Amino acid sequence: MENLTWSYQEGIATITIKRPPANALSQGLLRELSAVLDEVEPNTDVRVIVIHGEGRFFSAGADIKEFTTVSSPEGFRDLGKYGQDLFDRMEKFPKPIIAAIHGAALGGGLELAMACHFRLVGENTKLGLPELQLGLIPGFAGTQRLPKYVGVGRAAEMLFTSEPITGLEAVQFGLANHAYPENEVLEQAIKLAGKIAKKSTGALKATIQLLNYAKNQEFYEGSQKEAELFGEIFVSPDAKEGIQAFIEKREPHFKGE
């Protein structure tokens, strides 16, 4: 695999995102993550999964440059739908998945983290959905999951301003369970995973099934609408300007188109 590595020890599988410098979520990375889940699911030696990023970040977002290779609303819609389906699978995965987040989890990176069963963060880690800064919107059900954790008002502020929150704020708002010094996050995640790995796999699987009943039909309708609008927005003049501005490292100039 080009973008991920994984291994397991004492019942804990550790998946490492390795796509420097920002661990951006490319289509290839998402496909590799799906393939790893295919391997882990039937493996009876694996009881818990920890996902983390190598280097400076957990994941600083989706691969914006890759977006320039997609030209139609349908292409962007299908990209969003693939990510949504993968992340929905993660939430329903029969083995607990913990996100160990350091540095930053932004855009698609935060959407990936929110699809895990819970999150541990660095105290100063940045978490946010800054897509509107580029004239875009989240595409992997971020608009549906973020309000569930932080409330509609807080989610609206984070989305409208594109400003991230810190790890400490994420715990305060309910987006993360615990915050630690940056260099301790993975260690603490492994430690917590060890406690969970001692539980009955049948009981864990049943509990995950029950927790997912909290996702009502409105969640899936909202996700479907997000995928549609994700495609429409991406071919707008403002979105093209936002992407170009990101590539050129300048402020975008939106015209409301």
N, C-alpha and C positions, 0 to 999 in steps of 0.2 A: 504494500500500500504506500502511496506517495504522501498522504496527508495525515495519516493516523498510525499509531502503534497501540497494541494492547497486550496485556499479560495478566495472569492471575496467580494469587498466592493466598493460602489460608481462606479460601472461599470468596475472596474479593478480587474482582476484575478491575483493572485500572486502564481506562482508555485515555490516551494522550493525544491532543490535537497538536500537530507538528507542521504548521504552514507559516513559516516566518515571512515578514516580521510581525504581522498582526493576527495571524491565525484566522484569516478571513474565511467565511463559509462559502466555498465554491460549490458548484454542482457536483464536482468530483468528490469533494470531502463529504457531502451529504450521502452520496452513493456508498462511499466506503463505510460511513457510520452505519448505514442500513445493513451492509454486509457483515460488520462486526456483530450487530445485534442478532443476525441470523446464526452466527457461530455460537454466541453466548447463550441464547435461549435454551437449546437442548442440552447444554453442558451442565450436568448435575453437580460438578465440582464448584461451579460459580453460583453464589447466593446473593451477592450484592455487587453493584457497579458504581465506580467513581469516575467521573469525567473531569478532566482538567486540561489546561493548556500549557505547552512548553514555552519558555521564554518570558517575555514581558507581560503577556496578556492571556486571559482565558480565551476570548475572541473579541476583536474590536469591531466586528460587523460582517456584513455580507461582502462579497467580492464585487465592488462597484464597477471596476474595469470590465469584468465579465459581462455586466449588463449591456455593454455597448455591442455585444455580439448578438443580442436578441432584438428583433426589429418589429414584431407584431404584438398586439394586445394578447392574442392567444398564447404566444410563447411565454410572456411574462405570467399570464394566468396559470399556465401549466407548471411553471417554475414554482410559483407560490403554492399551488396545490400539492406538489411533490413534498415540499418542506412541511406543509401542514399535516399531510398524511404521516410522514415520518415522525413528527413531534407528537402527534396523537398516539401513534404506536408506542412511543416512549412513555407517555403518561399511563398507558394501559399495560406496559410491559410487566410480566409476572414477577420480575425481580426488581427490588428497589434500586433506583438510580439517584445518585447524589452528585450535584454539581459543586466542585471545589473551585471557587472563582477568585482569581487574583488579578491585579492590574486593571483590567477593564472587561466588561461584558456589555457591548453596545450593539444596537440594531439586531441583526440576526443572531449575534452572540448571546444577547439577553433572551431572545426568543428561544434559543436552544436551552439556555439555563432554566427558563420558566417551564419547559417541558419535562424537566427532571422532577422527581418527587419532592425534593427540597434542595435548598441552596445554603452553602457555607461561603462566607465572603471575607476578603481582607478589609480591615477597618477603613482604609482609604481607597478601596477599589471604586471605580466609576461604573455605574450601571444606568443605562438609559436607552431610549428609542429615538435617535436623532434624525430619523428619515425625513421629517418635514424640512429640515435644514437644507436638504437637497431637492426639495420640491416633490418628494416621494412620500409613500406611506409604508408602514410595515406590511409584510406579505406572508409571514409564517404564523398567523393567528396572534400576533403580539397585541393587536387592539382588543382581542377578546380575553387574553390571559392577564394582562397587566391590571385592568380594573378589578379583577377577581382578588388580586393580592393587595393592592394599595388603595382601592376605592376609585370611583369614577372621577371625582374631583382631582385627586392627586395624579391619576393617569392622564387626565386632560392637560394638566399643567406640564407634566413631563413631555407629552407629545407635542403640545403647541409651542413650547419654548425650546425644545430639543436639548434642554439642560439635563445633565446626568445627576444622579444622587450618589452619595457615598455609601460604602458598605455599612457604616454605622446607621445611616438613615434608612437603608434597606431593611435592617433588622427592626428599627423603630416602626416602619410603615407596614411590616408584615411580608415583605418580598423575600427576605432571607431569614434563616433560623438563628444563626450565630455569626459574629464577626470576630476575627482574630488578627494579630499582626500578619502582614502579607506572607512572610516566609513560613508561617505555621499552618496555613489553610489546608494544604494537602495532607499534612501529618494528622491534623485534627479530623479531617474527613475519613482517612483510613482508620483512625481510632474509633470513630462513631460507626463506620461500616462494620468493624469487627464485632461490635455489640449486636448489631442487627443480624449479622451472619449466624449468630447462635440461635436465632429464632427458627421455628418450624417453617419450612418453605411453603407448605400447604397453607398455613395460617397467613403468611405474608402475601401469597398470591390472592387469597380470598379478600384480605383487607384492601389490597390495591383495586380489586374489582369493585368493592363497595365504595371506596373513595371516588371512583369515577362516575358514580351515579350523581355526583354533584354537578357534572357537566350535562346541562339540559339541552333540549332541542334548539333553544335560542343560541347557544354557543356555536353549534354547527351551522346554523343559518347565518350567523354573523361571520363565521370563518369563510363560508362560501362567498358571501358578499365581499369580504375583504379581498379574496383572490380575484374576483371580477374587477373590483376597483383598482387593485394592484396593477392589473393589466392595462386598464384604461389610463390611469395616471402616468404610467411609465412611457407612454408614447406622446404625452402632451409636450408642448414647447417649453413649459416651465421645468418639467422633469429633465428634458434634454439639456437645458441651461444649467440646472443643478448638478447633473452628472459631469458636464464639461467643466464647471467651476471647481468641482471636487478634484478632478484630474489635474487642473491647472493651478490648484491650491490658491483660489481666490474667492471672494464673496460672490454669491450668485445674484443676478439681477432679474427678479421675477416680474412678469408683466400680467399675471393673472390669467394666463392662457392654458 
